[in-house]
C-alpha cells in the first residue's frame, strides 16, 4: 500500500473580507486636521515638505518628535533619536541654537550607528522648538 499524500484542501478568498476587518491597521492613520496648532497637548504637524538639510529627523510612529528626557547615573539627559544623514551637522546646528538662547556649552554624545544624539541636561522644550522651527 502507498502512504497517503498531503491532505487535500481548497483555498477560498471569498470570506477574507470578514477576516480583513479584524486585522489591526498596518500603520497609524494620519491625524485629522485641527483648527489651531499647537493642539492642547502641545503637538504640531510637520511644516509641509521636509527641509533641504544634510540630515533628517524622522517622527515616531505616532507622529511625535523623537525627543526623550531621562537620567543616567544621576545625570539628566536629553536624547534625540531617529536621525538620518549627517548627524554631526545636526549637532553643530543644535549647539548653535542652544548658544543663541544663552545656554552655556552643552556636552553632547553622538552615536552614528544608532542615529542618536545625547545632550547633558534637560533641554526637551528647546530641542522640540528648534525641530519645529527647522521644519521637522
Rosetta blueprint (number, residue, H / E / L):
1 X L
2 X L
3 X L
4 X L
5 X L
6 X L
7 X L
8 X L
9 X L
10 X L
11 X L
12 X L
13 X L
14 X L
15 X L
16 X H
17 X H
18 X H
19 X H
20 X H
21 X L
22 X L
23 X L
24 X L
25 X L
26 X L
27 X L
28 X L
29 X L
30 X L
31 X L
32 X L
33 X L
34 X L
35 X L
36 X L
37 X L
38 X L
39 X L
40 X L
41 X L
42 X L
43 X L
44 X L
45 X L
46 X L
47 X L
48 X L
49 X L
50 X L
51 X L
52 X L
53 X L
54 X L
55 X E
56 X E
57 X E
58 X L
59 X L
60 X L
61 X L
62 X L
63 X L
64 X L
65 X L
66 X L
67 X E
68 X E
69 X E
70 X E
71 X E
72 X E
73 X L
74 X L
75 X E
76 X E
77 X E
78 X E
79 X E
80 X E
81 X L
82 X L
83 X E
84 X E
85 X E
86 X L
87 X H
88 X H
89 X H
90 X H
91 X H
92 X H
93 X H
94 X H
95 X H
96 X H
97 X H
98 X H
99 X H
100 X H
101 X L
102 X L
103 X L
104 X L
105 X L
106 X L
107 X L
108 X E
109 X E
110 X E
111 X E
112 X L
113 X L
114 X L
115 X L
116 X E
117 X E
118 X E
119 X E
120 X E
121 X L
122 X L
123 X L
124 X H
125 X H
126 X H
127 X H
128 X H
129 X H
130 X H
131 X H
132 X H
133 X H
134 X H
135 X L
136 X L
